[in-house]
Amino acid sequence: MINLKNIKNQKHIDIKIVQVLFYTFPLSFIIGNLILSAHLLLFIIISSICIVKHKINIKFSKLNFLLLAFFLYLFLSTAIQFPDIYDAWIDIRNINYKTLTLENHPVLKSFLLIRFLILIILLDALFFSKILSLKKFFYFTLLCTSFVSIDIIIQYIYGYDLFGYKSLGERNPGPFGDEIVAGSYLQRFAFISFFSILLMNFKNKKINKILLFFIITTHVTAIFLSGNRMPMILFLFGFFLMTLFVKNFRIVTWVSLASFVLIFFLIYNNNKNVHDHYSSLLYQINIFKYINAQKIEKEKSVTVEDANKKFSNNLKSNLLSGGHSSIYRTSIEMWKQQPLFGYGLKSFRFKCWELLIINPEGKDLICSTHSHNYYLEILSETGIIGLIFMIIFFLFLIKDSFYFVRKNNRKINAEIIFMLPIMISIFLEIWPIKSSGSFFTTSNATFLWLMVGILLSANVKNLNNKL
């Protein structure tokens, strides 16, 4: 086997390509799903060639086996059930020919999900062999998120961003054009950018604090101006988690947040589009309106039990649904029909039409491409069995990670700086009470499993290899 130190020091072209591909992942998320898919495939192919060529050992952990079991289970479930579901959908929609192309076929897509397990295994081997550096990944992420943040702010101020994309009023997607995902992108990668400031070794530590203040304020303002409300809430939640662990920088983080609050109210009170957009959110999360409604119900001689039940239902529907309550109900109804195994990958978009027809109780159901919630999507498409696989996987992952951080949270060192933002990003990504895109789409899945792969490789034995 080639010595690991030699691999790190020698200028192998394949190693250089692997490094560049890994560090530039945040850029591909900006460019679009097609480029991101090609980027991921190229990284897997060249990394595999590199590992074989240099005879690098690969490991297969218990969590890898658990993930493999989930992907195989989903593939078999989809392959067995999908033909009948698709034929029924054709009959319901009165379509006389099959319009599903091969590249969009759920059976093929369920098989190709195995690429994310391969990604995790490759990352572990590459980090252990000192080929990849998280520090460089953090710095490039800072460059990308800072550019997106500045571009969004420019778009809000001048009406157009640096690429000529026009502002959409209450929403400013920045370099993403007509895709309203800028806030989600920043919410996902921002914490990595924040912690990259802590890695910078300035002689004067005040420079770190000033730079961190500027980066935090710029990023959170950009998320606010993007108009993506759920990422805004998740970011603030993640920001709170960050302040719990990074004690040395609590003052600068809270000052940054205070500056944002001032910016928020200045824009909120002087821009009608922004005011109307966020007023509806503030109204939805205002619990006092539900308490007043409960009092009114009781004053109408309604029983306390009925009033409390109505209060609970209204609060649950409006506070947690985020406007997707009908889709959530459809997902639950779909799961009830096949509670153990679900109907397979991407079955929701086909099965929901059947549910609309066989709806004798007149429930508020609706069709969509996915469930708009990771857990409901996994539950309806993979059943209880698939959901258990995923919950166990993430419980073990988070438990081991938080145990390490709790053990070392009294010192700010490179290991903690690398692990904390990845942990926060994963935690926010799998937070159950949020509306979301599909769990299995290219962008969402690549981000999640990329972060998981990094975190799994960042264990106690391998941490010294990251520098």
C-alpha positions as CSV (number, residue, x, y, z in Angstrom):
1,M,0.0,0.0,0.0
2,I,1.3,3.5,-0.8
3,N,2.2,5.5,2.2
4,L,-0.5,8.1,3.2
5,K,2.0,10.8,3.7
6,N,3.4,10.3,0.2
7,I,-0.1,10.4,-1.2
8,K,-0.7,13.8,0.4
9,N,2.6,15.3,-0.7
10,Q,2.7,14.0,-4.3
11,K,1.0,15.9,-7.1
12,H,-1.1,13.2,-8.6
13,I,-3.5,14.6,-11.2
14,D,-6.4,12.3,-10.1
15,I,-6.0,13.5,-6.5
16,K,-6.0,17.1,-7.5
17,I,-9.2,16.6,-9.5
18,V,-10.9,14.8,-6.5
19,Q,-9.9,17.7,-4.3
20,V,-11.2,20.4,-6.6
21,L,-14.5,18.5,-7.1
22,F,-15.1,18.1,-3.4
23,Y,-14.3,21.8,-2.5
24,T,-16.5,23.1,-5.3
25,F,-19.7,21.3,-4.3
26,P,-21.3,24.5,-2.9
27,L,-20.8,26.1,-6.3
28,S,-22.8,23.4,-8.1
29,F,-25.7,23.9,-5.8
30,I,-25.9,27.4,-7.1
31,I,-25.6,26.5,-10.8
32,G,-28.5,24.0,-10.7
33,N,-29.5,20.4,-10.4
34,L,-28.2,19.2,-13.8
35,I,-24.7,20.4,-13.0
36,L,-25.0,19.1,-9.4
37,S,-25.9,15.6,-10.7
38,A,-23.0,15.6,-13.1
39,H,-20.7,16.9,-10.4
40,L,-21.7,14.2,-8.0
41,L,-21.3,11.4,-10.6
42,L,-17.9,12.7,-11.7
43,F,-16.8,12.9,-8.1
44,I,-17.8,9.3,-7.4
45,I,-16.2,8.0,-10.6
46,I,-12.8,9.8,-10.2
47,S,-12.7,9.2,-6.4
48,S,-13.3,5.4,-7.0
49,I,-10.5,5.4,-9.6
50,C,-8.2,7.3,-7.2
51,I,-8.9,4.8,-4.3
52,V,-8.3,1.8,-6.5
53,K,-5.2,3.3,-8.1
54,H,-3.5,4.2,-4.7
55,K,-4.8,1.1,-3.0
56,I,-6.6,3.0,-0.3
57,N,-8.6,0.9,2.2
58,I,-12.3,1.5,2.5
59,K,-14.4,0.8,5.6
60,F,-18.0,-0.4,6.0
61,S,-19.5,0.6,9.3
62,K,-22.7,-0.5,11.0
63,L,-24.4,2.7,9.9
64,N,-23.4,2.0,6.3
65,F,-25.1,-1.4,6.5
66,L,-28.2,0.2,7.9
67,L,-28.3,2.7,5.0
68,L,-27.7,-0.1,2.5
69,A,-30.6,-2.0,3.9
70,F,-32.8,1.1,3.6
71,F,-31.9,1.7,-0.1
72,L,-32.3,-2.0,-1.0
73,Y,-35.6,-2.1,0.7
74,L,-36.8,1.0,-1.1
75,F,-35.7,-0.4,-4.4
76,L,-37.5,-3.7,-4.0
77,S,-40.6,-2.0,-2.7
78,T,-40.7,0.3,-5.7
79,A,-39.9,-2.4,-8.3
80,I,-42.7,-4.6,-7.0
81,Q,-45.5,-2.1,-6.5
82,F,-44.9,0.7,-9.0
83,P,-46.1,-1.0,-12.2
84,D,-49.6,-1.5,-10.7
85,I,-49.7,2.1,-9.3
86,Y,-48.6,3.6,-12.6
87,D,-51.2,1.6,-14.6
88,A,-53.9,2.7,-12.2
89,W,-52.8,6.3,-12.6
90,I,-53.0,6.1,-16.4
91,D,-56.6,4.8,-16.1
92,I,-57.6,7.6,-13.7
93,R,-56.1,10.3,-15.8
94,N,-57.5,8.8,-19.1
95,I,-54.1,8.6,-20.7
96,N,-53.8,6.1,-23.5
97,Y,-50.0,5.9,-23.5
98,K,-47.3,5.8,-21.0
99,T,-45.6,9.2,-20.7
100,L,-42.9,8.3,-18.1
101,T,-39.4,8.5,-19.5
102,L,-36.6,6.1,-18.4
103,E,-34.6,8.8,-16.6
104,N,-37.7,9.8,-14.6
105,H,-38.7,6.2,-13.8
106,P,-39.0,5.6,-10.0
107,V,-37.6,2.1,-10.2
108,L,-34.4,3.3,-11.9
109,K,-34.2,6.3,-9.5
110,S,-34.7,4.1,-6.5
111,F,-31.8,2.0,-7.7
112,L,-29.6,5.0,-8.3
113,L,-30.0,6.2,-4.7
114,I,-27.2,3.8,-3.8
115,R,-24.8,6.5,-5.1
116,F,-25.3,8.4,-1.9
117,L,-24.1,5.4,0.2
118,I,-21.1,5.2,-2.2
119,L,-20.5,8.9,-1.6
120,I,-20.4,8.4,2.2
121,I,-17.9,5.4,1.9
122,L,-15.7,7.3,-0.5
123,L,-15.6,10.4,1.7
124,D,-14.5,8.3,4.7
125,A,-11.7,6.8,2.8
126,L,-10.5,10.1,1.3
127,F,-10.5,11.9,4.6
128,F,-8.7,9.1,6.4
129,S,-6.0,9.1,3.6
130,K,-5.5,12.9,4.1
131,I,-6.5,13.6,0.5
132,L,-9.3,15.9,1.4
133,S,-9.2,19.0,3.8
134,L,-12.3,20.3,5.5
135,K,-10.5,23.6,6.1
136,K,-10.4,24.3,2.3
137,F,-14.0,23.2,1.9
138,F,-15.1,25.6,4.6
139,Y,-13.2,28.5,3.0
140,F,-14.7,27.8,-0.4
141,T,-18.2,27.6,1.2
142,L,-17.6,31.0,2.8
143,L,-16.7,32.4,-0.6
144,C,-19.9,31.0,-2.2
145,T,-22.4,32.0,0.5
146,S,-20.9,35.5,0.8
147,F,-21.3,36.0,-2.9
148,V,-24.9,34.8,-2.8
149,S,-25.7,37.1,0.2
150,I,-24.2,40.2,-1.5
151,D,-26.0,39.4,-4.7
152,I,-29.3,39.1,-2.9
153,I,-28.8,42.4,-1.1
154,I,-27.8,44.1,-4.4
155,Q,-31.0,42.7,-6.1
156,Y,-33.1,44.1,-3.3
157,I,-31.5,47.6,-3.4
158,Y,-31.3,48.0,-7.2
159,G,-34.0,45.7,-8.4
160,Y,-31.5,43.6,-10.4
161,D,-28.7,41.3,-9.3
162,L,-25.2,41.0,-10.8
163,F,-26.5,38.6,-13.5
164,G,-29.4,40.8,-14.5
165,Y,-32.1,38.8,-12.7
166,K,-35.0,40.9,-11.6
167,S,-36.3,41.1,-8.1
168,L,-39.6,39.4,-7.5
169,G,-40.9,41.9,-5.0
170,E,-41.1,40.2,-1.7
171,R,-38.7,37.6,-2.9
172,N,-35.1,38.0,-4.1
173,P,-33.6,34.8,-5.4
174,G,-30.3,36.4,-6.4
175,P,-28.2,34.1,-8.7
176,F,-30.8,31.4,-8.6
177,G,-32.9,33.3,-11.2
178,D,-36.6,32.2,-11.0
179,E,-35.9,29.4,-8.5
180,I,-36.9,30.7,-5.1
181,V,-34.3,28.7,-3.1
182,A,-31.7,31.3,-2.2
183,G,-32.8,31.4,1.5
184,S,-32.6,27.6,1.7
185,Y,-29.1,27.5,0.2
186,L,-27.8,30.1,2.7
187,Q,-29.6,28.4,5.7
188,R,-27.9,25.2,4.8
189,F,-24.3,26.4,4.2
190,A,-24.2,29.6,6.3
191,F,-23.0,27.9,9.5
192,I,-20.1,26.3,7.7
193,S,-19.2,29.8,6.6
194,F,-19.5,31.2,10.1
195,F,-17.2,28.6,11.6
196,S,-14.6,29.1,8.8
197,I,-14.0,32.5,10.3
198,L,-12.9,30.8,13.5
199,L,-10.3,28.8,11.6
200,M,-8.6,32.0,10.3
201,N,-5.4,32.6,12.4
202,F,-5.2,36.4,12.6
203,K,-2.6,37.7,15.1
204,N,-5.2,40.2,16.2
205,K,-8.3,38.3,17.3
206,K,-10.4,41.4,17.0
207,I,-10.2,40.9,13.2
208,N,-11.9,37.5,13.6
209,K,-14.7,39.1,15.6
210,I,-15.2,42.0,13.2
211,L,-15.2,39.7,10.2
212,L,-17.6,37.2,12.0
213,F,-20.0,40.1,12.8
214,F,-20.0,41.3,9.2
215,I,-20.5,37.7,7.7
216,I,-23.3,36.8,10.1
217,T,-25.1,40.1,9.6
218,T,-24.8,39.9,5.8
219,H,-26.0,36.3,5.6
220,V,-29.0,36.6,7.9
221,T,-30.1,39.8,6.1
222,A,-29.8,38.0,2.8
223,I,-31.9,35.1,4.1
224,F,-34.5,37.6,5.2
225,L,-34.5,39.4,1.9
226,S,-34.7,36.2,-0.1
227,G,-38.3,35.8,1.2
228,N,-37.9,32.2,2.1
229,R,-39.7,32.1,5.5
230,M,-39.1,28.6,6.6
231,P,-35.3,28.8,6.1
232,M,-35.4,32.1,8.1
233,I,-37.0,30.3,11.0
234,L,-34.6,27.4,10.8
235,F,-31.6,29.7,10.6
236,L,-32.6,31.5,13.8
237,F,-33.0,28.1,15.5
238,G,-29.6,27.0,14.3
239,F,-28.1,30.3,15.3
240,F,-29.4,29.7,18.9
241,L,-27.8,26.3,18.9
242,M,-24.5,27.8,17.7
243,T,-24.4,30.3,20.6
244,L,-24.9,27.4,23.0
245,F,-21.7,25.7,22.0
246,V,-19.4,28.6,20.9
247,K,-19.0,30.4,24.2
248,N,-16.0,32.5,23.2
249,F,-17.9,34.3,20.5
250,R,-21.3,34.7,22.1
251,I,-21.0,38.5,22.4
252,V,-20.2,39.0,18.7
253,T,-23.0,36.6,17.6
254,W,-25.6,38.3,19.8
255,V,-24.5,41.8,18.6
256,S,-24.8,40.5,15.0
257,L,-28.3,39.3,15.8
258,A,-29.2,42.6,17.4
259,S,-28.0,44.4,14.2
260,F,-30.2,42.1,12.1
261,V,-33.2,42.8,14.2
262,L,-32.7,46.5,13.6
263,I,-32.3,45.9,9.9
264,F,-35.4,43.7,9.9
265,F,-37.7,46.3,11.4
266,L,-36.3,49.1,9.2
267,I,-37.1,47.1,6.1
268,Y,-40.3,45.6,7.5
269,N,-41.8,49.0,8.3
270,N,-40.7,50.7,5.0
271,N,-41.3,48.1,2.3
272,K,-44.9,47.0,1.7
273,N,-44.0,43.8,-0.2
274,V,-41.8,42.6,2.6
275,H,-44.2,43.8,5.3
276,D,-47.1,41.8,3.7
277,H,-45.0,38.8,3.1
278,Y,-43.8,38.4,6.7
279,S,-47.0,39.7,8.3
280,S,-48.7,36.5,7.2
281,L,-46.0,34.5,8.8
282,L,-46.2,36.5,12.1
283,Y,-49.9,36.0,12.1
284,Q,-49.6,32.2,11.6
285,I,-47.2,31.8,14.5
286,N,-49.1,34.2,16.8
287,I,-50.4,31.8,19.5
288,F,-52.5,34.5,21.2
289,K,-55.0,34.6,18.4
290,Y,-55.7,30.9,19.0
291,I,-56.1,31.5,22.8
292,N,-58.6,34.3,22.1
293,A,-60.4,32.0,19.7
294,Q,-60.6,29.4,22.4
295,K,-62.1,31.9,24.8
296,I,-64.8,32.9,22.2
297,E,-65.7,29.3,21.7
298,K,-66.2,28.8,25.5
299,E,-68.3,32.0,25.7
300,K,-70.6,30.5,23.0
301,S,-71.7,27.8,25.6
302,V,-69.5,25.2,23.8
303,T,-68.1,22.6,26.2
304,V,-64.6,23.1,27.5
305,E,-63.6,19.8,26.0
306,D,-64.9,20.8,22.5
307,A,-63.3,24.3,22.8
308,N,-59.9,22.8,23.7
309,K,-60.2,20.2,20.9
310,K,-60.9,22.9,18.4
311,F,-58.1,25.0,19.8
312,S,-55.6,22.1,19.5
313,N,-56.7,21.3,15.9
314,N,-56.5,25.0,14.7
315,L,-53.1,25.5,16.3
316,K,-51.7,22.2,14.9
317,S,-53.1,23.0,11.4
318,N,-51.8,26.6,11.1
319,L,-48.7,26.6,13.3
320,L,-47.1,23.5,12.0
321,S,-48.5,23.0,8.6
322,G,-47.1,26.1,6.9
323,G,-50.0,26.1,4.4
324,H,-49.5,22.4,3.4
325,S,-52.1,20.8,5.6
326,S,-54.1,19.4,2.7
327,I,-50.9,17.7,1.3
328,Y,-50.1,16.4,4.8
329,R,-53.6,14.9,5.1
330,T,-53.2,13.2,1.7
331,S,-49.9,11.7,2.8
332,I,-51.4,10.3,6.0
333,E,-54.3,8.9,4.1
334,M,-51.9,7.2,1.7
335,W,-49.9,5.8,4.5
336,K,-53.0,4.3,6.2
337,Q,-53.6,2.2,3.1
338,Q,-50.2,0.6,3.2
339,P,-48.8,1.3,6.7
340,L,-46.0,-1.2,6.8
341,F,-44.3,-1.0,3.4
342,G,-45.6,2.2,1.7
343,Y,-45.9,2.3,-2.1
344,G,-42.4,3.0,-3.2
345,L,-40.3,5.9,-4.4
346,K,-42.2,8.9,-5.9
347,S,-45.5,7.0,-5.5
348,F,-47.2,10.0,-3.9
349,R,-47.6,11.9,-7.2
350,F,-49.4,8.9,-8.7
351,K,-51.3,7.5,-5.7
352,C,-52.8,10.8,-4.6
353,W,-55.1,10.8,-7.7
354,E,-56.7,7.6,-6.6
355,L,-57.2,9.0,-3.1
356,L,-59.0,12.0,-4.5
357,I,-61.5,9.6,-6.2
358,I,-62.1,7.2,-3.3
359,N,-62.7,10.0,-0.8
360,P,-66.3,9.4,0.5
361,E,-65.9,11.5,3.6
362,G,-65.0,14.6,1.5
363,K,-61.7,15.1,3.4
364,D,-59.5,18.1,2.3
365,L,-57.0,16.2,0.1
366,I,-54.9,17.5,-2.7
367,C,-52.3,16.1,-5.2
368,S,-48.7,17.2,-5.5
369,T,-45.3,15.8,-6.5
370,H,-44.3,15.0,-3.0
371,S,-45.5,15.3,0.7
372,H,-43.6,18.6,1.5
373,N,-42.3,17.0,4.7
374,Y,-39.4,14.5,4.9
375,Y,-41.0,12.3,7.5
376,L,-44.5,12.2,5.9
377,E,-42.8,11.4,2.5
378,I,-40.8,8.6,3.9
379,L,-43.8,7.3,5.8
380,S,-46.2,7.3,2.9
381,E,-43.6,6.0,0.3
382,T,-41.6,3.5,2.5
383,G,-44.1,2.8,5.4
384,I,-43.3,2.3,9.0
385,I,-40.3,0.0,8.1
386,G,-38.6,2.6,6.0
387,L,-39.2,5.3,8.6
388,I,-37.7,3.2,11.4
389,F,-34.6,2.6,9.3
390,M,-34.1,6.4,8.9
391,I,-34.9,7.3,12.4
392,I,-32.5,4.8,13.9
393,F,-29.8,5.9,11.4
394,F,-30.1,9.6,12.4
395,L,-30.5,8.9,16.1
396,F,-27.2,7.0,16.2
397,L,-25.5,9.6,14.1
398,I,-26.6,12.6,16.2
399,K,-26.1,10.7,19.5
400,D,-22.4,9.9,18.8
401,S,-21.7,13.4,17.4
402,F,-23.3,15.2,20.4
403,Y,-21.5,12.9,22.8
404,F,-18.2,14.0,21.3
405,V,-19.1,17.7,21.3
406,R,-20.3,17.6,24.9
407,K,-17.1,15.9,25.9
408,N,-15.0,18.7,24.2
409,N,-17.2,21.8,24.3
410,R,-15.0,23.6,26.8
411,K,-12.3,24.1,24.3
412,I,-12.5,25.7,20.8
413,N,-10.2,23.6,18.6
414,A,-10.2,22.6,15.0
415,E,-12.1,19.3,15.7
416,I,-15.1,21.1,17.3
417,I,-15.0,23.9,14.7
418,F,-15.3,21.2,11.9
419,M,-18.0,19.1,13.6
420,L,-20.4,21.7,15.0
421,P,-21.6,23.4,11.8
422,I,-22.0,20.1,10.1
423,M,-24.1,18.8,13.0
424,I,-26.2,21.9,13.1
425,S,-26.8,21.7,9.3
426,I,-27.9,18.1,9.5
427,F,-30.0,18.7,12.5
428,L,-31.9,21.5,10.8
429,E,-32.2,19.5,7.6
430,I,-34.0,16.6,9.4
431,W,-36.0,18.8,11.8
432,P,-39.4,17.1,11.6
433,I,-41.7,20.2,12.1
434,K,-41.0,22.0,8.8
435,S,-42.2,22.1,5.2
436,S,-39.6,20.9,2.8
437,G,-38.9,19.7,-0.7
438,S,-38.6,16.0,-1.5
439,F,-36.3,13.9,0.6
440,F,-35.1,12.1,-2.6
441,T,-34.5,15.0,-5.0
442,T,-31.0,15.7,-6.3
443,S,-30.4,18.9,-4.4
444,N,-31.9,17.9,-1.0
445,A,-30.4,14.4,-1.1
446,T,-27.0,15.5,-2.2
447,F,-26.7,18.1,0.5
448,L,-27.9,15.8,3.3
449,W,-25.8,12.8,2.4
450,L,-22.7,15.0,1.7
451,M,-23.0,16.4,5.2
452,V,-23.6,12.9,6.7
453,G,-20.6,11.6,4.9
454,I,-18.4,14.4,6.3
455,L,-19.8,13.9,9.8
456,L,-19.3,10.2,9.7
457,S,-15.7,10.6,8.6
458,A,-15.1,13.2,11.4
459,N,-14.9,10.7,14.3
460,V,-12.5,10.7,17.1
461,K,-10.0,8.4,15.4
462,N,-9.9,10.4,12.1
463,L,-10.1,14.0,13.4
464,N,-6.4,14.7,13.3
465,N,-6.3,13.7,9.6
466,K,-8.6,16.6,8.7
467,L,-6.1,19.4,9.1
